[in-house]
Amino acid sequence: MRLYSTKNTTNFTTLQEAVFKGLPDDNGLFMPEFIPQLSEIFIKNLKDYSFQEIGFEICKQLFKGATIPEPDIRTIIEKAITFPAPIVRLDDEKYILELFHGPSLAFKDFGARFMAQLMSYFNRGNDSELVILVATSGDTGGAVAAGFYKTPGIQVVILYPSGKVSFLQEKQLTTLGENVAAIEVEGTFDDCQALVKQAFLDKDLTSSIRLSSANSINIARLIPQSFYYFEAYKQLFLNGESVVFSVPSGNFGNLTAGLFAKRMGLPIQQFIAATNANNVVPSYLDSGVYTPLSSVPTLSNAMDVGNPSNFARMMDLYCSTWNTIQKDIKGYSFTDTETETVMRKVFDRYGYLIDPHGAVGYLALSEYQKTNFRTKGIVLETAHPSKFLPDVERILNKKIEVPERLATLSGRQKHTVKMSAQFDQFKDWLLRLY
């Protein structure tokens, strides 16, 4: 498997180097040289494969030439994908794909655990420590912290915007200790993301510290996220019929993974990019003009991204052709008021407890189905509602049960390093510590 940069399609690197580097030297993003077309027989017979077997078949084709023996690929997947991604039926046209059954109760667990296993595999026998930098607007940090906790030879540094993640989200990434350090940045998620990107381009840092990233800028995060699109399709027992996926979107890694699945042959009729007030991509889909903006805080905080990293990958997949990408992806954005209203509506109508991010996805699917009748749509429910406990209980006027593995965090002591959004301060801290 070879990969190139979105800024230089002729300069190739190996999977191992791409996973460890996170970003190419030219500040592009790594992309696979080819995305394999899976056989029609495999797609037709998905029902005969377990979730882990689906992931193995995808990686077996994608990793050709990556010098990972098939038994090791199978072991990596079996250690990473240890929890389900079940479909819940709301009605004949609307379904929920629950992606919160992992240790951090968010979809990011799939990517973080797979990446931890892959990095651990590639890092065998290396004496120098690997330092992973990750910016989070909410769920990524907790998933990475859980996925890499106590992994030998790997240190994790998580940057998050002060006051802009939920109470329990913050506890997930600031209470573990051991090899996990949390940086509380006075700024936005975009500031955190900029610090991570700048670190990878700084020669002083990269010459003295082995740096990698666990954000969706790292290709290892996207690969396993493609698995659950196949798993969802399998559970609907469709016989070659197309399906629509509504994807709550912030950095657009989740939707990009879906585009990979479509390229592999999964019959996806339409993607819906569902955003909150941070509607940079829906605006692009409407106008053909991409204008990054400063992110604004919303109820669905994990999607508060004003300059999504994976937009470059989306453009690469479609050769920057606006009218082509517009055919495959429809974009919608919604306010917090609309989000709160539909959370109550979904609970009252279906008895289903949906989180603020999934609610944005539900809104977008409902809007799409107003003019696209009799389509089967799947909303990606990206996090457990209890992660946003105060807001969910206020909106529904109802006490919400918190899973034990999350409830136990509330009393733990938070440990962070507070820092400005100035790169020099972050750089000095890294050099002193590592």
N, C-alpha and C positions, 0 to 999 in steps of 0.2 A: 504494500500500500504506500503510495506516494501522495504528498500533499503540496499544494502551492499557496502562495499568498494572493489574496484578492487584489493586491497592488502590483503583483509581478507573477503572471501565470506561467512563466518559463523557468522559474527558479524553484526546484523541487526539494523536498526534505522527507525524512522518514517519519513514521507514526511516532516512534519513540521520541525523536527530537521535537516534533510538534507538540506532543503532550507535555513534555518538560518545559519547553520554552513558553508555551501559552500563546505568545504573540510573535510574529515574524519581526525581523529587524526593521522592516520598512513601515511598521505600525499598521499593516493590513491584518487580515484574519486568515488562518489556515483553512483550506478547503480540500476535500478529496479530489485526486486527479480524475476519478470516475466514481459514479454512484451505480452500483450493480443493479441490473434488472433481474428481479427474482422470478422464478418460473411461474407460469400460470397454474401449474399443478399445485405448487406450494400455496399460492394464494387461495385456490379453490378448496384446498384441504386444510385450511388453518385450524378448523375445529379439532383436527387430530393431533395438534401440537400443543404442548404446555407453553406457558408464558416464557419459561426459561429456554425451551427448545426453539421458540420463535426468535429470541435474542441470539441464540447460537447460530441459527441459519443465516441471519442477517450479518453477524460478525464474520462468519466463515467466508462469506462472499466479499465483504467489504475489506477484510484484513489480508486478502491474498497478497503475498509478497512481504508481509510485515514480520516474518520470522517468528510468529507465535504459533507453536504447535496446536492442533485442534483440541487435544485434551486440556491444554492450559487455557484456551479460550473458554471451553466449557466450564472449567473450574472458576474462572474470573466471574462469569455470569451467574453461576450457581451461588457464589458467595455474596454477590451484589444484589441480585433480585430474589429476595427472600420473603416478599410480601405481595399481595395481589393488587390488581387494578380493576375492580369490579364495575360493571355497568348497572345503573339503576334506572328503571323505566318510570318516567313521569306520565306519559301518554303515548299514543301511537307515533307521534312525530318528534317528541322531545325525550332525550335520554341524558343521563349524567354519567360521566366517567370519573369515578372517585380515585384521585391520585394521592390521597393523604394517609395511606395505611402503613407508611414507613415510620422509622424511629422519630423523625422530627415533625411528622404529621403534615408534610408538604410534598409536592411533586418533585422538588429538588432532590429528594432522597435518591431517586433513580440515578440521576447523573452523578451526584456526589459519591455514592457508594461504588458505582462502576469505576469512576475515575480513581478512587482510592485504591481499588484492587488492581487497576491497570498500572498506576504509578508504582505501587508496591512491587508488582511483578518486574517492571523495567528497572527499578532501583536496587534490585538484589545485588549484593556484592559491592555496592558503592559506599566508600567510607565517609564522604562528605555529606552533610545534611542538606536536604531540599527544603527551601522555605516557600510556602505557598501563600500568595497574596490573593485576597478575595474581597471585593466590594459587595455590599448587600443593601437592598432596600427593604428587606424583611426576611424572607424564607431561605434565601441562599445561605446566609450565615449559619443558621441553625443546622441545616442539612450538611454543610461542609464540616462544621464542628463535630457533628455526630459521626459522619462518614470517615473522618481521618483521626478521630480521637485515639490517642495512644498508638498510632501507627509508627513503627520503628523507622527512624531515619528521616522523618518528615515533621517539620514545624509549620503551624498554620497561623497566619495573621489576618484577622477579619476587620475590615473597615466599615463602619456604619454611621449614618447621619444622626447626630444627637437629637433626641426628642421626636424622631420621625419613624420609629418602629414601635410596634405594640409592646406592652409590658412583658408578655410571655415570650414573644419573639426575642426581645432583648435578653431575657433570662437564658434562653437556649444557647446564645452565643457568648455570654459573658460569665458563665458560672462553672464551666468545665475545668479550666486550668490545664495542668499538665503541658501538652504540646500545643495548646490553643490560646492565642493572645487576641484580645479585642481592642480595637482603636475606636474611640468615640470622637467622631469628627464634627467640628462646628461648621456645618454646611449641609448640602444636599447630597442625595445619592450620586448625582452627576459629578460632584466634587470628589467623592470617594472613588468613583470609577476613573476619574482623571488622574488621581494620585497613583492608582495601580498601573495605568497605562504608562505614565511618565517614568515610573520605577523601572519598567522593562526596557525603556529606551535610554536609561542613564548608564553610561559606561562604567562609572565608579562602582555602582551597585552590581551590575551584571558581571564585572570582572572579579569581584570579591565574594559574592553570594550566589549560590545556585537558586535562582528564582523560577517559580512557575505560578500559574493562576488556576483557580477553580471556578471562576466565573464562566458564564456561557460563551465568553470569548474563547475558551478552551474547547477544542474539537471533541475531547473525550466526554464532555458533558452532553453534547448533542446526540451522540451515537445511541446511547441507551434510551433517550427520550423518544426515539423513533419506534422503539419496541412496542410501546403501549398504544400506538395508533393501530397496529396490526391486532393487538390483543382486544381492543375495543371492537374492531370490525368483526373479529371472530365471534364475539359474544352476541352479536345481533343476528347471527345465523343468516346473513345475506348471501344470496346466490348470484354473485357478480354484480349486484346492484350498487349504485354509487351512494355515498353518504356525505354529509356536510359536517365539518368540525368547527365549532365556535371556540376560539382560543383567547382567554383573558391574557392580555399582552402588555409587557413592560419593556424588557430588553429584547424580546422577540426570538429568544432561543427556542422556546417551546414550539412556536409556529414554524420556525426554520426546520426543526426536526420533523415536523409533519410534512413539509415540502420534500424532505429527503425520502420519507415513506412513500409519498406519491410518485417520486421519480423511480423508486424501487418497484413500482407496479401496483400499489394499493389503490383500488378504484375510489378515489376521493373526488367528489363532484365539485366541492367548493370549500375554501377556507374562509373563515370570518375572523378578522382581526378586531377583537373587542377591547376598547380602551376606555379609561376614565377621561378626565379633563386633559390629560397629557396625550393629545391626539395627533402627534406629529405624523405618524404613518397613515391613519385614515385621511388626513389632510392631503398627504402626498397622493394617495390613491384617487382622490377626487380631482386634484389639480395637475398632477405630474411634476410638482415642484416640492423638493424636500427642504424643509426649513427647520433645523434643530432649534429648540427653545429651552429656556430654563425650566426645570420641572417644578410643578406645583403640588403641594400636599393634598391628598384626598383620603377618603374613607378606605379605598382599596390601595393601601400604601405600597404594597410590593410592586405595583405597576406605575409608580411615580417616577417615570424616566422620560427625560426630554430629548435625549439623543441616543436612541437605542443602538447598542453595538452591533447586533446581528443584522441590522439593515444592510450592511455591506455584503453579507453573505446572501441575503435575499436578492440584492441587485446582481450579484455574481451569477446566481442560478438562472436569472432571467436576462443576462447580458444587458442589464440596465435598460431594458425595453419596457416602458411604462404601460403601453396598451396590452402587452402580454401578461404582465404581473397583475394588472387590473382585472383580467378575466378570471384568474385563479383565486384572487383574494379580494373580498369585500371588506371595507372598514367602517366601523361605527364607534362613536364615542358617547358617553353618558355622564350625567352629573351625579353628585352624591345623593341628591334628592330622589332622582330616578332609581338609583341603586337601593336606597332604603325602602322605597315603595314596593319594588319588585321582590325584595327579600320577604316582606310581609305577605305579598301575593302568593309566592311559591309555597310558603309555609301554610297559608290558609287553604290554598287549592289542593296541594298534593301532600301536605303533612311533611314536607321535606325541608330540612334545615340547610340553607345554602349560605356560604360565606360571601363577603362583599365582592371578592374577585369573581367567583362563580356567578354571582348575580349579574355582573356586567356581561359575562358570557351569555347568560340566559336572555338578557335584554337584547343583545345583538342577534341571537338566533331568532327570537320572536320577531324582530324587525325584518330580518331577511325572509322569514316564512310568510310575511304578509303579502309578498308578491311572488313567492316561490312555493306554490302549494304542493302538498303531499310529499314533501321532502322529509327524509329521516335525518334529524340533527342531533349531534352529540356535543354537549357542553363539557369542557374540561373543568372539573372542580379541583382547584389546585391546592387548596389548604383546608384543614379542618376548621369549622366555624369557631371552635373554642379558642383558637389562637388570637381571635379578635373579640374576646369575651365582653368587655365593657360595651362596645358598640353593638354587638349582636343582641345582648340582653336588653339594651336600651331600645333598639329598633323593634324587637319582637315583644318587649315587655314580658319577658319570660326568662326564668333561670335555665342556664345551659349546663349540661353535665360536661365536665372537663375530664378527658382521659387521664388515667393515673400517671402515666409517664410525663405528662405535661403539668399536671397539678402539683407534683412533687417539686417542681422548679421554683414555685412562687416564693418559698421561704429561703432560698439559697442566696448567698452573698454575691453581689455583682462585683466583678473586677475588670476595670477598663483603664486604658491610658487615654486621657483627654488631649486632643490635639486640634490645631487650626487646620485649615485647608491649604496651608502653604507647603509646597513640596519639600523645601529645604529642611523643615522640622521633621517631616516623615523620613526623609533620607538619613538625617543624622541619627534618628532613633534606630533605624534598621542597621546602620553600620556599627553603632555601639553594642547592639544586642547580639548580632549574628556575625 
